[in-house]
């Protein structure tokens, strides 16, 4: 039996003498162990973690000063302690020993000499190591020249070494840094194509959340020349790879795969997860037997806390028999936060690490008379005319001194090896002196006895002089433009054969500069002294260093305080410099840029960096060190823990929402350190600065951040305003009892700071819909026998749902599916509680997307959330496989619903797995045919799907089988096949035309090319839909006589006036023949709302003669005597006049008119028009079809005579004086009512379904916002 039927297997270990020692038997488990980690909310910094537990000290083992203790001298202040729980799936633990591995002997299937595909899913303790190349997996016997291949991680890059002969190595690396998720767990993949068919070899590197994918291409490289892999006798190892010279990884391995060929046959696939903890050998499903070596172990250990014990207080009762040590262990933040002094400036910290022979920082206070040197044996530099601490504008230094015109400083250099030296400093001049002034003199012992640097306007002279002052070499250069800013000055010389090469450079801090090199015959000695002299143009100079080698990079980046670093880069650098581990999770290159690092404590610096990016700095749970989770990693993340309030045991009471103002900030000012400010204010809305009830009043906040430039405060103020104006209840704590829901243990034990938690199906007395939260920290309580509780500190996840720019046709991450809300939309008609189609009117801003690829999304209408499943109409059933694969059948393959590979869409829960049979040329999955009459004959439809192919596929496509009303198969519209790249969800869409007598359709996901049975693929969102979301549209691609038939959107055109034969559709347009004079012809469709936005193209079959020819777009049309119309007049002079008119009770009135400029009409030449009605506003514009639509309205008027919806349509007429033939036509095409729109929906996405009123506001249920 397992927990909670048996007590929770909890183990406590102390690090005694560097070894983790099990002391569980000495811990009072009756006294519950309490662990606290993280922070209470977003507004606060992380507190040091802590764990409380009680040791049994009857034997005095835990009294550090007791010489009879077996731990005497080995425990004391800050002794590490670890708390583990043994539960869940297993993994391979690799502690980094030289023999810590899982290994399988060489076997014929492992002897891959051609293409290879290696995959491994790991969690490393340190992904960022700059010194250790961590072996992951390989077949590599280095000592015996039995090298085949090895995969390792070094400096956050993925590497693959191969050998063609067992000795020589081919090295390939990703070049691109790995983005490590906050879990620290990542699947890695390396492939080698030994012969790409074009005379080259190709390496590719991928990452994925797990070995199941989806795989994201990290990098690929092609090198000329083919290759092969040596068939070695080495074993296949995971962890410590054979006798490789690299470092054994430290971390956990979950599973691995080796494939012969790219996506080819699996020859080894150890899965450590289902193995029995403690086992030392097992066989994988490919037939390989794996044996553990060294300290590698199969374990299900879940480390709950690692910290340090700072004190060991003994307590006892009056009897002296119950002797205890109540321990409160703390995370490293407690130690890091005590007794710290501020760091020196970045230059002062950096330069000594490059081993200068002499160095004077010049960072003294104002009263100083000499410059101290931190280099042992180097005497202070005596100075005169120098005012210390005068200029603090250099990012990499504290205040620098000012040198007067007659100032001087002399420094004696220690004995150095002759032959090379390098002098460098930072300096700033307001202007160049008018006459030559000496800035530097360096005395040396070689052929040249002195080097001088002199300056004047537009001139720099660097001279090498002999004993008599004769010039041996002169650099006489036009002065670089380096005045008015800080620069690095370099002067160095070195022996090159029989010559001396001397070099001078000015490098603008944070930028580039100018360098000049010259040579002379002679011998370079060693420098013995340096002299600095002031010039009369406000010289500031400091951090003077002399190195025994040339071209030293000590000043690089440190000169401006590493300004421009990202948060992650700064944390990693500080971690390395201080030897205090910090793991950085997220996309380091995309993080916020920091300003200069100024002298502060270590904790102040790393917290300052975290504040700028806005992520979470916290203590690691399984390692003595810190972690930083960047802000980007928290955007739009998948839930780490999905809870259900109705599921037994998922939520322990109480679950109490709080709707208060604790986190409200609606007026935010952000100031850049030593820079400008920006302010963001919420001026309208429920949490705005307006006085109640229109808002909540002013809740202001002002903060200063160390930002890189003055462009940043605006975005930061806006983002913090977003964080402070979330109008939803807070759930500050969520309680979990794992004894009541042990099935949650696997997910809960992996939960960490910044992870997302959702709670489905909240009770009916709470607001409906998913409760969406971010975990900021938690308290964990463990007690004997089965007490295991969590209290999660939570904040709303809503602000982290941000807009994200993704690729148009591929997707790897849920955050690429986010939507920005429109300005304002409302229902165009009332809805019943069972209505499955929503007519929507946008009253301001752009209309909603009509792209199939943008759906599904969720709308909120009067508290009900409904899912939009397609634009216009969704014709087939079960396209998303939410519950099952019903309605789908297989041909030439097997199909089944899968949750192993899920489309990264917020609404996706499953996919359809298609497994080809390996013999049929073409096949796929087909959906049940749609109902009779759902297809318009000759209509256009969009067939689309998202598809994921693990190994890539040469021919995948959505297509349609067409049927008539009797169900007789007519034809298949195949369209074109698409090449789908491996490991990425890809969107495929085709616009297909139904046959002339089609009435029904069957959606298909099709493959071709006789794919192998291993060439599986997954599909989601397989749909046949309308081509637009427009309520009414008609491309007039059909052929109809004596009428216009049905629109592409399904409505029937009604006709009025003339005779039936006057109305026809063919050749791509609809026509009205004006066979009689002064009689209008009209077509119309009943409108659903008075407001509309209508596009239509018009032309005539002939030029007007005798009088103008007239066409029109009509709206609110009751009959021939009552309507609004955008009338188009084709005149006898071939101009085109647009007029907005009204007809009321048969009386026509012109409201506005406009003659289209630069347009001479020709018969058959199409002109585009747009007519918009919004309340009393009437707007119109026209332009030559195929050209850009004008930005502004040509007619913009108001009128209130007609308010009813009535009908939308067209009207044509010619007057009694027209002399055109009776066959003349006014022609129409591309009739498109883009507003209102129509969308099919799935109701009750949040458990609420109800009738909806006309004009009920509709908006996104979870809108995205602009991220920082």
Secondary structure, 3 states (H helix, E strand, C coil): CCCCCCCCCEEEEEEECCEEEECHHHECCCCCEEEEEECCCCCCCCCCCEEEEEEECCCCCCCCCCCCCCCCCCCCCCEEEEEEEEEEEEEEEECCCCCCEEEECCCHHHCCCCCEEEEEEEEECCCCCCCCCEEEEEEEECCCCEEEEEEEEECCEEEEEECCCCCCCEEEECCCCCCECCCCEEEEEEEEECCCCCCEEEEEEEEECCCCCCCEEEEEEEEECCCCCCCCCCCEEEECCCCCCCEECCEEEEEEEEEECCCCEEEECCECCCCCCCCCEEECCCCCEEEEECCCEEEEEEEEEEEEECCCCEEECCCCCCEEEEEEEECHHHHHCCCCCCCCCHHHHHHHHHCCCEEECCCCCCCCCEECCCCCCCCCEEEEEEEEEEECCCCCCCCEEEEEEEEEEEEECCCCCCCEEEEEEEEECCCCCCCCEEEEEEEECCCCCEEEEEEECCEEEEEEECCCCCEEEEEEECCCCCCCCCEEEEEEEEEECCEEEEEEEEEECCCCEEEEEEEEECCCCCEEEEEEECCCCCEEEEEEEEECCCCCCCCCCHHHCCCCCEHHHHHHHHHHHHCCCEEEEECHHHCCEECCCCCCCHHHHHHHHHHHHCCEEEECCCCCCEEEECCHHHCCCCCCEEEECCCCCCCECCCCCECCCCCCCCEEEEEECCCCEEEEECCCCCCCCCCCCCCCCCCEEEEEECECCCCHHHHHHHHHHHHCCCCCCECCEEEEECCCCHHHHHHHCCCCCCCEEEEECCCCCCCCCCEEEEEEEEEEEEECCCEEEEEEEEEECHHHCECCCCCCCEECCHHHCCCCCCCEEEECCCECCCCCEEEEEEEECCCCCCCHHHCCEEEEECCEEEEEEEECCECCCCCCCCCCCCCEEEECEEEEEECCCCCCCCCCCCEEEEEECCCCCEEEEEECCCCCCCCCCCCEEEEEEEEEECCCEEEEEEEEEEECCCCCEEEEECCCCEEECECCEEEEEEEEECCCCCCEEEEEEEEECCCCCCCCEEEEEEEEECCCCEEEEECCCCCECCCCCECCCCCECEEECCCHHHEEEECCEEEEECCCCCCCEEEEEECCCCCEEEEEEEEECCCCCCCCEEEEEEEEEEECCEEEEEEEEECCCCCEEEEEEEEECCEEEEEEEEECCCCCCCCCCCEEEEEEEECCEEEEEEEECCCCCCCCCCEEEECCCCCCCCEEEEEEEECCCCCCCCCCEEEEEEEEEEEEEEEEEECCCCCCCCCECCCCEEEECCCCECCC
